[in-house]
Amino acid sequence: MRPKVILNLLFFLFCCTAVQAQTGRQITGKVIDAMGELPGVSVVIKGTTNGTTTDLNGEFKLDNVKNGDVLQFSFIGYKTENVKVGNQSKFDITMTENTQTLEEVTVVAVGYGDVRRRDLTGSIGSANMGDLTKTPVSNITESLGGRIAGVQVSSGDGGPGDNFNIVIRGAGSLTGSTAPLYVIDGFPSESSGLGSINPNDIESIDILKDASATAIYGARGANGVVIVTTKKGGAGKPTITYNGSVKVGLVKNTPEVMNAYDFVMLQQEIMGSGEEFQKNYITELYPTLDAYHNAKSYDWQDYIYRTALSHNHHISMTGSQGDLKYTTSLSYDDTQGVIINSGVKRYQGRVNLSQKVNNKLKIDFTGNYASTVQDGPTVSSATSSMSTAYMYSVWSFRPVSPTGSDLLNQMYDEGVNMSEDYRFNPVKSAQNEYRHKTTNNLQFNVGAEYEIIKKLKLKVTAGYTSTDYKNEEFNGSQTRTGNSHPSNTQSKGINAYLYQSEARSYLNENTLSYQLNKNSHNFNAMLGMSVQKNTSYIHSIRTEKISNESFGMAGLDKGSTPAVNSSKGENKLMSYFGRINYNYDSRYYITATMRADGSSKFARGNRWGYFPSGSLAWAFARESFIAENASWLSNGKLRFSYGQTGNNRIGNYDYMAHLITDDDLYKYPWNGQFVPGYVLSSMQNEKLKWETTEQLDLGLDLGFLDGRINLNMDYYIKTTKDLLLDADISASSGFSSATLNVGKLRNSGLEITLETTNIKTKDFSWNSSFNIAFNKNEIIALNSGQPYMTSYISWDNKYKTTPAYISKVGESAGKMYGFIYDGTYKYEDFNKIIDENGKEVYTLKEGIPYYVAGTQPGDPKYRDLTGEGEINDKDKTTIGNGQPKHIGGFTNNLVWKNFDLNIFFQWSYGNDILNANRMVFENPSAKQNTNMFAAYTNRWTPENPTSNIPRARAQGSNEYSSLYVEDGSFLKLKNISLGYNFEAKTLKPLHISSARVYLSAENIATISGYSGSDPEVSTRNSPLTPGFDWSPYPRAFSMSLGLNVTF
């Protein structure tokens, strides 16, 4: 269905829900507490959906009220008041605070149901949606980092519209997926759909962390579960809300590159002062090297970065019509990227309906449609050539023209040997490349809940999700990969690429739940079954040497040597599950969960997995002997849980042997001619089975001073066995690797969350939230006693056979691997002689270790760990760890009269970053005419012999070493938001019930020792290669001006 048709349908539903009959009379009133007016109080006619909320002055109006109706006034933290309506038309209500804390009244989603937070026996973190939405973002995942203990958020390429990765309590797999399961309005998915939901539509985000909480999702719960609940319909007349903002973004921190003089001086060192240098750089315009001091220097970052202007708009309507509750919304988001010609647009609509058919039957419907259009280059390319990365062209292109020509209008760097180092004008390429990605996502759930007998309910749910993705790339003659320069022997000419995928998911879930509350006994049981089917179709075509670029993407058939690919996949999952909750007097708790999953990804003998869990809790603060003697203790609970969860994040057919064919490679003689044949590409393994995670959790919840101080602590041990590992196997098998159940991995850690109400008066309040999480990752075993495994990163041909990371048994996964850098060789390391030509000759003194023969002063020196006197691969060791020792966040909310201020800090401590950008742009083996980072001006030279930065043209420099490993710890002032809520008396003549205007800033300041543009980076998101930084999309500083209005 076309995007416009779907959006028009949503708009029609949006408008239709505004029709509402009006009978009875109108009443007014005001609600206060001991300190003054109470805004946001729910006022509902009991037993109906007719209601409203109080404005900023605590005042309300309610239509369709009759004598004898009972008004119910409710607000979190206050006792509910019921008032019967007589002949009066005005009501003045005074509400009193409830001695119950938020722990007792807050409801948390736990999967197939919800419970009060005070009744939790597992470890569940909840996001404060009020804090998250104070800074406008297009994807709510972006705002989760540092908000919930134990939750890490990172981005890959980092461009506008890119997905974010969430890891909960450390990576639970090595070569498999570490992403959690996402459950959006009851629909489970292994890929995040949060990018298709407007943050203003989200009611709550709850993250299930321990096995007691996640085991209800069994096979897919090993990496944690993110439960997202969208806003549902409210009671009463339609309430229309508009949220909009305008954002300005810019890049504040960029690496400094060499200016014209420093660049030319480097070329002189590389070329020498002879004929080649004189020919290229000594010109009529610049007759001497010193003349370049006054030359115009091009910093190409100034031309590819821009001030990005973005805006987003969201309008929603909530209310009820009889027994029908509804919420509908439409939104539009236009986010410009800070790199020219990049950005993302999203069109989105949502409908949530709930119809009470009678006292026994209720029907719910949720539907969401989003169309996302993303433009711009992939900045951090994952190919084996560094020159394909976008920022390589930006940083490497020469900063000066020796003849004074305008470099902006030149396509090539003519001083470069294009057959060896093809370098194209980065601005022209960015302006003319066509990169267009479109994602259309449709999701809906329909559910019916029927009360068979009192407290026994049957719920039947059907869901459907479709995701259509199209990636179009066209490279014309004015682009780097489309231009046919005579020296570029690998040029594809004008070329195009089209990739399309279709993913469908079908879901049916049926649950039967029973609840019994008698005296002090509280019992809840749930049984269910689920069936889910996922299908995917992929089609792609790539063609080269298109004869006429004016056809654009329509010219795919005009090219030569087209490469066409297609594939189809399917997997199914059937599940049976159950859960029992029991507590006595809200003091003693027990929860037991069991789930059985059958997956088509495994052979019949190993298709089913069984995942039990159990938990106990003791609310000791409710014991009389404690409550009577420790009135300052408002909450106290001990929690214990243990359970198993699974992971089946592998290919649909990995247990089968795969056959492939290729017309060019696999041909065999048959009947006098060569015909294509099929060959095995992978090994059959019917013993493949579930990856199983066992988790033990010990928790402590404390509350003090009537809930003004709340402390939550969890210690966990999470062990994953039978790892689904892409493991090396014997070459005699005919294959180099296969997916096997081998290895064992453990994560253990401590999570602490502290929430405080520091000050609370009539005009001023100050609340804080602090969280910190420690995680230790350890490999217990690998394949068949294998002591370690190394990992390679595809980013440049020079390093494709050199391991960058190592994972050893007994240590954490994915440590950086290479030589320990010991500075540069100094003059005192050598014996100097004068040869017969009067030239100084340096030979290493006896006992000084060397890496390459002919080592000279200024070459890099690596530590000789073996003591053999010669540096080789045996001297490589662990040189860094990309995993932090602890992460956390600190939020402060301050309210003074009508002003509110939110300040959020985020940090990471103890992690290292492998800065591959410096490996290229501070590397002494740089090619001629390549610009470098300004830091390389301090390299070793005869005039600067004490420098520990290697000299130009140094030998042995293309190695991973500790020289390029940096401390990635940071403390970041992530967000500040300042808002003002207008007085109700000001808004009343405008028929506006509430309005707030705000100014917010994001990525404001960072304290870090990291030399890169931003320490919050990992361009290769894998447990085996954490903390790798190569050509990232820059993280922008932004400021937003926003408006929230409710009518």
Secondary structure, 3 states (H helix, E strand, C coil): CCHHHHHHHHHHHHHHCCCCCCCCEEEEEEEEECCEECCCCEEEECCCCCEEECCCCCEEEEEEECCCCEEEEECCCECCEEEECCCCCEEEEECCECCCCHHHHCEEECCCCEEEHHHCCCCEEECCHHHHCCCCCCCHHHHCCCCCCCEEEEECCCCCCCCEEEEECCCCCCCCCCCCEEEECCEEECCCCHHHCCHHHEEEEEEECCHHHHHHHHHHCCCCEEEEEECCCCCCCCEEEEEEEEEEEECCCCCCECCHHHHHHHHHHHHCCCHHHHHHHCCCCCCCCHHHHHCCCCCCHHHHECCEEEEEEEEEEEEEECCEEEEEEEEEEEEECCECCCEEEEEEEEEEEEEECCCCEEEEEEEEEEEEEEECCCCCCCCCCHHHCHHHHHHHCCCCCCCCCCHHHCCECCCCCCCCCCCECHHHHHHHCEEEEEEEEEEEEEEEEEEEECCEEEEEEEEEEEEEEEEEEEECCCCCCCCCCCCCCCCCCCEEEEEEEEEEEEEEEEEEEEEEEECCEEEEEEEEEEEEEEEEEEEEEEEECCCCHHHHHHHHHHCEEEEEEEEEEEEEEEEEEEEEEEEECCCEEEEEEEEEEEECCCCHHHCEEEEEEEEEEECHHHCHHHHCCCCCEEEEEEEEEEEEEEECCCCCCCCCCCEEECCCCCEEEECCEEEECEEECCCCCCCCCCEEEEEEEEEEEEEECCCCEEEEEEEEEEEEECCEEEEECCHHHCCCEEEEECCEEEEEEEEEEEEEEEEECCCEEEEEEEEEEEEEEEEEECHHHCCEEEECCCCCHHHCCCCCEEEEECCCCCEEEEECEEEECCHHHEEEEECCCCCEEEEECCCCCECCCCCCCCCEEECCCCCCCECCHHHCEEEEECCCCEEEEEEEEEEECCEEEEEEEEEEECCEEEEHHHHHHCCCCCCCCCCCEHHHHHCCECCECCCCCCCCCCCCCCCCEHHHEEECCEEEEEEEEEEEECCHHHHHHHCCCEEEEEEEEEEEEEEECCCCCCCCCCCCCCCCCCCEECCCCCCCEEEEEEEEEEC
